Amino acid sequence: MSKQVQEVETIFCHETGDDYLVVVERDGQRLFRAKLGLSETSAGPRPAKFRLKQGSSEEPRQPDEFVELARRAKRIRISEQTSPAGRRELREMLAGYQLEDKAKAVRTCRYCASAGRYSPITTETAVKDDEDWICRDCARQELERQLTYSGSGQVTGAAKERLEELMLEVQDLDRIVNLLKGQLDPDLTKFDTISATTDEVDPVRVDSLNLHPGLQNLLEDRFETLLPVQSLAVENGLFEGDDQMVVSATATGKTLVGEMAGIDRVLNGKGKMLFLVPLVALANQKYEDFQDEYGHLVDVSIRVGASRISDNGNQFDPSADVIVGTYEGIDHALRTGKDMGDIGTVVIDEVHTLKEEERGHRLDGLISRLKYTCEQRAARAKGEPRNERSGSEATREQRASRRDDYGGAQWVYLSATVGNPEQLAGALESKLIEFEERPVPIERHVTFADGQEKMRIENKLVKREFDTESSKGYRGQTIIFTNSRRRCHEISRKLEYSSAPYHAGLDYGRRKTVERQFGNQDLAAVVTTAALAAGVDFPASQVVFDSLAMGIEWLSVQEFEQMLGRAGRPDYHDEGKVYVLVEPDCAYHNSMEMTEDEVAFKLLKGDMESVMTHYDEDAAVEETLANVTVAGKAAKALNDRMLGDVPTKHAIGKLLQYDFIDGFEPTPLGRVVTEHFLDPGEAFTLLDGIRKDAHPYDLIADLELRDEEL
């Protein structure tokens, strides 16, 4: 031990029963551990035994060797966890050898001390557990042990990192463990706050608008001035007929931009208005809203499917002044050759749907087909040849001129969430009206819980929110988003306060009842799937994510932002609250690559995705067939003006191969495929099997294999 004695830097002493654990270090590295025993002599306490510890064995050494070590050491540290009597005994022993000046009591990690490690800590660097302060490394290990003990041993990855980050931030292990037991400690669950922001925009007075008297009087009865995003749209040519893409947060009033432009043009004889939305539930609500607000001025109809609104029986009237429709409902009318008359305004709500894998290409195709139809009607009104300067062959200026000269359509695109607004507005040949405002602040919270614990937390959140009243006199209400209709009903049944499920599987009457009850504050919560995310208007103060999936697909940043944007309304609430309930290491289907905790922080920290339309072979074939059906030989021009890159020649080749077209006309088979929105590839696989007398089971197997190959 002589060489080691020469190089000793620190001796650390920690009481263990009747003896003391001695740790000898140099340059922060442990040289060895030993056990020191003291005995009382006439001269005071003196070393009586000294044993080197090697694993579980001990090697006896002369007690004087400890004294020699202490003389060679630069410093001697005594753990504060040592009892007062023990500290006094050690100091008296060191004083007997004139070594007391080297000794100092320090706070150390008790776990490290017990394991024979010298680990000095301070209240700034340590973490408190139920007994004392411990070092960060031991706190991490203890947290992991607690997770395993509590049955949450699968907490890894992003969830574990978040819990460790919180533990080091608040320096309290017990608070983190309690968080996993469902205690909603707001200081720990809070992830961030999205501040309320208001851009400086000079408001436009409603009495200065000079609209049709019917609309002018209606607006003046409701408002003195327009909201900022509405004022921006007016100042940038809304009533001069300019096409616009309006990007602004939920509840900032962008929907009225489209309504004002469309209703004014209807009343001034400049063609009807189409207001298009992605979902039937949203179309139903907008139809009711238009009836209530403008029904005394205009005729309103709805188109959500082949002919009727579900469960209400209202016949679609193509001659109505205002037609509210789903994308597919209006596209079906185009594909089947229905004449909707002169169209003066087209409002595309939720235009970010263009990026969706399943529906984006259909909206892209619909916009192209509808623009073509409007332009052809305008051209015929002036007596131009039917296909002259159609589609992408006409410049933007030519199309604008045609609209001004003979009543072509004005286009207004609306969205709360677009990652590439300038690029998308340019592709849609529209002016960008972007207003970055959050009317009320939103607090975003994250907590971890398994499926059963989530239900208990949701109950607590719903009750707490409904029992709170805003300064504007409204009780707090909650929207809970989950991933399936079955789960909607399960959660709603178990909530103790009044609630209801709300999803596309409910009939029209039931959905309207839920909307009315929520609006009257008769419900503390609604539990829903994606239907509400697209904009059905529930004035909720709180949004709770029971799941971060829709079906078996994780939410995108865009969908997540759209959904959390439902929390907090300026006329009702002082702030919005969002709670993300995360089940660590959870996935809802084996095809999902990430876990829910990983997805949670990706969404919370993520940048908004760009809105781009992508085409695989089936999408290209489907849209090309629809364009041929609507435009014949002009189909290529329609393909060229679409946002996505459509391989037209390849698509035409496939349509000929499938016998879906004859030249530039759809065959009867092709017409059936496009009118029913069938996947062309699947339709061909079925048809080919039927022609070969394949057994139905074999047909299903062929379709399944085809999907796997794709």
N, C-alpha and C positions, 0 to 999 in steps of 0.2 A: 504493500500500500504506500511505500515511501514516495514513488513518483507521483501518485495521485495526491498525496499530502502536499507536495510542492506546488500543485496547480489548483488547489481548492479556491473557489470564488465565493460561494454562498452555502451556508448551512441553514437548513430549515427544520424547525422542531414543531411537532404537532402531538398533542396528548392522545394516547390510545390506552384507555384503562389505567393501569398503575404505572405504565411505562410511557416512553416518548418515541414516536417515529422520527428518525433523523434522515433527511434527504440531503445529499451532498452534490452540488452542481458546479459546473464550469462552463461559461459561455452559453448559459441557458440549457445545457444538456446535463442530464443526470449521470453522475459517475457511479453512485451506488446508494443503496438504502441500508439503514441499520436500526437496531432497536437499542435504546438507551434506558438503563434503569438507574435511579438515584437512591441513595440511602442517607439517612441523617447521621452526621458525625458531630464530635465536639466542636469542629471548625465550621459546621454548617453542612448543607447538602453537598454530596460528592458523587461522581460516577461510581457505581458499584458493579455494573455489567454493561457490556457493549458487544453486540452481536451483529455481524454483517448478514443481511438477508439476500439469499440467492434463490429466487423462485419461492418454493414452500419451505426450503431448508434454511438453517441459520448457522453461521460460523462464528464461534466464540472468539473474541479478541480481548486484549488487555484494555481495561477501562481508561487507562491513561492515554490510549490512542485517540479517544474523543477529545481530550484536552489539547493534544497536539494539533488535531484537525482544527479545533476552534481557534488556536493561536495563529495558524496559517491562513485562515479564512479572512476575506475582506469584509464580510458582513455576516451577521447571524440574525435570522428572522424567526420570530415566534408567532405562531398562528393565534389570531384573536379568538378562534373557536376553542382554544385551550382554556380550561377553567381558571378563574382568578388565582386559586391556590396553586395550580400547576404553573401558571406564568410567574408567580412569586417565587416558587421553588427554583425554576430555571434561572431566573435573574440572580437569586442568591448564590446559586452554584457558580454562575459565570463571574459574579463579583469576587468570589473567593480566589479567582485566577486573574483578576484585574482585566476581565474581558467584557464587562457590562456595557462599555461605550459602543461596542460593536452590535449590541442587541437592540432590536426594535420589534414591536408588535405590529403585525400586518394582518389585514383581512385576506383570507384565502378561501378557495373553493373547498368545501368539505368533502365533496366526492373525490377531487384530485388528491387531497390530503390522505383520505382513506386508502387511496390506490398508490400512495407513495410518490405523488407528484407535487412539486412546489408550484402553486399557481396563485400569485397575488392578484387581487381584484379590487376594483373601486365601485362605488355606486353608479358611476358613469359607464362602466364597461361590463358590469355583471347583470345577472337576471335573478329576480327574487322567486323562490318557490315557497312552499307552505311553511318552511322552517327558517330559511336564511337565504343569503345571497350565494349564487354559484356562478362558475365561469360559463362563457357562452358555449363552449364545446360540450360541457356536461349538460347544459340546458337543452341543447339539441338532442343529445342522447336520451335525456329524461323525457322530452316531448315525444320522441319516437316510442319509448317504452310505454308512455301513457296512452298513445294512440293504439298500440297493440293491446294493452290491457282493456281499453274501452271498446274493443271490437272493431276499431277503425284502422287496423294494421295495414290496409292496402293504400293508405294515403301516401302517395309518392308524387314525383314530378312537380307540376305547377302548384298543386294544392299544398304540398309540403313546403315548398319554397315560400309561398304566401304566408303560411302559419309561422314559419321561422322568422320571416321578415317582420311580421306583427309582433312576435315575442321579443325580438331584439329592440323593436321600436318602443314598446310599452314596458319592457324589462319586467314582465310578470308572467311566469309560466302558468299559474293557476287560472288567470283570466283567459288564456288561450285554450286550456283544457275545458273550461266552462263554456267557451264558445262552441266547441264540438258537441257539447251536451244540449245545445239549443238555446243558450242564453243570448239574447239579442243585445249585446253590449254595443251601443251605437258608435263608440270611439274605435272599436275593433272592426265592426262590419263595414264601416264607411270606407269606400274606395276613393271617391273624390266627389267634388261638387261641380256641376256644369253651371256656371254663373248665368244669371239673367243678363242679357245684353240688348241694347237698343241702338241701332245705327241712327245717325242724325239724318232724318228725311223731313223736308218741309211737307206737312200734310196738305193734301188737295181738298178744298172745300167741296162738298157734294153739290151745293147750289151753283157751282161754277162749271158743272160738267156739260150742260146743254145736250142732254139725252132726250130720247122720246119722252113726251110728257108723262105717259103712264109709268115708265120706269123711274123717271126723274122724281116724280112725286113719292113713289114707293121708297126710294132711297133716302129722300129728304126726311120722310117720317121716321126712318130708322137711325140715321147718322147725321152728324154735322160735318164731320171730316172723314176721309178715307184713312184706313190703316197704312202704315209705311209701305208695305209691299204693293198694295193697291195703288198708292200714289205714284210709286216708281213706274208701274205698268202704264198708268195714264200719261205720265210725263214722257214716256218713251214710245208713244204712238199706238196705244191700245185701241183708241176710238178712231184712229186713221186707218185701221185695217191691217196693221203690221202683225206678222206672225211673231209669237213670243214663246219662250220657254221660261217658266217662272219656277225658281228654286228657292224654297223658304221652309223654315221649320213648321212642324205641325202646330195648328192653332194660331197661325199668324195672318190668316185671312186670304190665302192665295186662291181658294176656290171661287170666291166672289169675283176675282179677276175674269175668269172664264164666263161666269154667269152674266156679268155686266155686258161684256162684249157680245155674247150670243143673244141675249134677250133684246138688247138695243137693235141689233141687226134684224132680228125677227120682226120687231114692231115697226121698223122703218122699211119693211118689204125687201130686205136684202138676203132672203133665204132663211131656211130653218136652221136650227141648232142641233148638233149631235153632241151629247155629253157621254163619253165612253169611260168605263171603269173595268177593272179586271175581274171582279167577283159579283155573283148574283146578290149576295147580302148587301153589298155596297150599292148596287144598282137599285135594289128595292128601296133603300133608304133615300137615295137621291131622288128617285121618282116621287116618293112621298113629300120630300122637301120642296121639290119644284111645284107639285100640286098645291101645297099649302101657301107657298110664297108668291107664285106667279100664275096660279091657275085661273085667276080672274082676268089675266091679261092674255094668256096664250093657251093653246091646247097642248097637253103633255101625253106622251105615250111611252111605252117601255118595250125593249126587245132584249130578252135574255136567252132565248133559245130559238127553236124553229118557228114558233108562232106565238106562244103565250108566256105570261109570267107564271111561275110555279105557284100553285095553290091559291091563286087569286082570280084567275080566269080573265084578266083584262086582255082583250084582243089587241094585238099590235096594229097601230094605225100609221102606215107609212106616210100619210099626208099630214100628220100632226106638226105643229109648229116646233115643238121640242121633243126630241127622241132621246131618252136615257137608255143606254144599252151596255151590255158587256161587250168586250172585244169580239168574242166568238159570235154573239148574237148579231152584231152588225156585219161581221165578216160572212156569216151564213146568208144574210140578205144579199150581199154582193155576189157570193158564189152561186146563188140560185136566181140571180137576175132580177131581183125585186127593185122597182123604181121608187126611190125615196124622194124624188123631186129635187127642187133647187136647194142645195145645202149652202148656207151662208157662213156658218161657224162650226168648227170641229174642236172640241175640248177633249184632250187625252189626259185623263187623270192617272196618276201613278206611272208616269212614262218610264221610270226606271225598270219596269217590268221587261223592258227590252233586253236586259241582261240575263233573264232567267233561262235556264237550259231548256225547259219543256215548253214555255210559252213565249219566250222572247222572239223567236223567229216568226211566230204567228202575228204578234203585234207589228213587227217590222213589215211583214207582208201586207197586213191590213192597211197600214198607213200608206204604203205605195199604191195599193189598189184603190183606196178611197180618194187619194189625190188624183189618180188617173181618171176616176169616174167623175169627180167634180170638174176637172179640166175639160174632159170631153163634152160634158153638158154645157159648159161655158162656151166652148168652141162651136158647138152646134147652134147655140143661141145667136152667134155672130155670123153663122153660115160658113165657117171654115171647114175644110175637109176633116173627116172624123179623127184621123190619127196624126194630123199635121202638128209638128213641134210638141209631141207628147212626151211625157216621162222625162228622162234625163236629157233628151235632145233639146228641150227648151231651157233657156237660161233662167236664173232666178228672176231677173228683171222682166223677162217675157211673161213668166207666170204671174208675177205681181201685177203687170200691166193688164193681163187678161182678166185677173180678178177684179181690178178696179173698173175695167170697161164693161164687163158683163156679169158682175155679181158672183165671181168665184169665191171659194171658201177662205175664211181666215182661220189659222190654226193656232191654238193655245195649248201648250204642253205644261203639265203641272207635276211637281215632285218635291218631296221634302229631303230626299237623299240621293245625291248624284256626286260621284267622285271626280268626274271629268266634265263639269258643266259647260266650259267653253267649247270643248271638242264636240260634245253632243249637240249643243245649240247650233254650231256650225253645220254639222251633218244634217240636222233637221231644217236648215235654212231659216232660222228664227233668231230674233233678238234675245239675248240672255238678260233676264231680270232676276238678279240674285240678291237676296236680302238675308243676311246672317243675323238673325235675331232669335233669342230664346226669351219668351214672354215672362216666364217665372224660372227661378233656379231649380235645378234637379239634383238631389242627393242620390248618389249611386252606392249601393251597399252590396257586399258579397259575404255570404256565410256558407259553411259546409254542413251537409246533412245527408243521411241516406234517405231512401224513399219513404220510410215510415216517419222519420223525424221531420221531413219536409212538411208533412200534413200538420203536425203540431205547430210548427213555426208559422205556417200559413194562417192557421186559426188565430194565433196570437197577433199577427200583423193585421189581419182583417178587422179584428175586434178593436185593436188599438186605434186604427185609422178611423173607423166608423164612430168611435167615441170621441173623436177630436173634431172641433168645429173651427173653420177658418175665420179670419177677420171679416170676411164677406158674408158670413152666416151660413156656409154650406158644410155639411158633414163630409168627412173623408170617405171616398169610395175606391174600391180596388178592382183592377183587372188582373186576373191570374192567367198567364199563358202556359199551356202545356202542349204535349206532343200528339195527343190522340183524342178522339171523341169519347172513347170509353173512360179515359182518365178525367175528362171534363166532368162527367157525371159522378165519378167516384169522389172527386174533390168536393164538388158542390154538395153532395149528400153529407159529407163529414164536417163541413163548416158549420159552426154553431150559430153564426149570425145569418140573416136572410141572404140567399144567393141563388144563382141560376146558371145552368150551362148555356152556352151560346155557340153554335157552330152551324155549318152549312147543311148538316143532316136534319136539323129541325125544320118543321114546316113554316111557311111564311107567317102565319098567324102567331105562332109561338115566338118567333124571333121578334115580331113587332111588340108583343106583350112584354118581353124582356127589356126591349129598348125603352118602352114607356115607363116601366117600373123603375129602371135605373135612372131615367131622367127625372122622375118624381122623388128620387131618393128613398124608394121603398126597398131597394136592395143594397146590401153592404158590398156585394161583390158579384162579378160575373166571371165565369171560368170558360176560357175559349181556346180555340186553336188559331190558325192564321187569319180567320175571317176579319177580326177586328184590326189586325195589323195594317190592312190596306186602307183604313181610314173611316170605318163606321164610327159615328160620332158619339162616344160615351164620355162625359165629362168626369174622368177619373182623376183622383189626386195621387194614386199609388199604382204602380205596376209591379207585379211579382212574377218572376220567371220560375215556374215549377220545373221547367225543362228548357234546355237550350237547343232542342231539336224540334223539327216539324216532321212528323212521321219518322223516317229513318235517315233523315238528312240534317246535319248541323245547320244552324242559322248562319247566314252571311252577315258581315258587318252592316250591310245596308238594311237587311231585315231586322236585325237587332236594334239599330238606331230608329227605324220606323216604329217598332213596337214600344221601346222605352219612351219615345216621344209622345206617347199617349198620356204620360203622367204630368198633371198640372195644367190648369187652364187659367188664364189671367183674370177672367170674370168670376171665377169660383174659388181659386186657391191661392195661398201665399207662396207655396212651393210644391214641387213634385217629388215623389220618392220612388226609387226603383230598388227592388231587392232581387238579387240573383242568387238562387238557392242551388248550390253545386254539390253533386254527389261525386266525391273523388274516385278516380279510376273507373268511372261508369261510362258505358256506351250502350246505346239502345238497339244496336244491330251489329252483327259481326263484320259487316261491310264498312263500318265507321272507323276510320283510321285513328282519329284522336280520341281522347277521353274528355269528359265534361269539364274537368278543372282546367285542362289545357285550352279548351275552346273558350271558356269563360274569360281568361285573361287575354286571349287573342282578340275577342270581341271588344272587351273594355279598352284595350290599348290600340286596337287596329285602326288603320286608315280606311276610309270609304273606298269600296271597289269602283273601278271605272265601269260605266255602262257601255257595254259593247255587245253586239249580237253575233253569236258564233253559229256556223252552219256545219252540221255533219251531213252525210249523204241523204239520209231520210228527210231532214229538214229542208234541204235544197230541193229535193224532188217534190215534197209537199207544196212548198210555196210556188215553185215553177208551175205545177199543175193548176194551182188556184189562179195564178196570173194568166195562164193560157185560157182558163175557163172564163175569166172576166174580160181579158183584153185581146185574146187571139194572137195575131202576129206582133202586137206591141208588147208581148210578154217579156221579151229580152230587155226592152227599155224599162219595164217595171222592175225587173231583176237588177238592172244596173243602178237604179236610184235607191235601192234598199241599203240600209246601213251596213249589213253584213256582206262579206265577200261570197257571192253565190256562184258556184261553177256551172254556168248556164248550159254549156254544151254537154257536159257530163249528165246533168239532170235531164235534158231533153232526150239524150240517148237512153237513159233508164226508163223514161216514160214511154218511149217507143217500144223498148224491150218488154215492158209490162203490158203493152197494148192499152195504155191509159189515154193516149192521144192518137189522132190521125191527122198528120200535118200539124196545123196549129188550131185544131179543134179537139175538145175532149170527146172520147168515145163514151157510149152509155155507161160502160164500166168506170171510166175515169171520172165521169160526172158523179156517180154514186160515191166513189171514194172521196172526192173533194167536198161534196155537200155534207158528208157525215164526218168530216175531219178524221178520216182513217189514216193511220200510218201507212204510207204507200208500200214500204218494204214488207210490213206484216200482211197487208192486203194481198200483195203478190204471192207471198209464201202460202197463205191460205188458199188462194185461187189455184196456184200450181198444184197444191196437194189435192184439192177437190178434183181437178182435171185428171189426176192420176189415181183417183178412187182411194186415197189414203184414209186409214181409219182415223176417227176424230182424236183418239189418244195420240196418234202419231203426229197429227197436226199441232196439237198442243205442245208436244215434245219439240217439234221443229221450231215453234215460236220461242220456247224457252232457250233452246240452244242458240238461236239467232240473237236473243238479247244478251246472252253471255259473251258471244263473239264481239258484240258491239261494245 
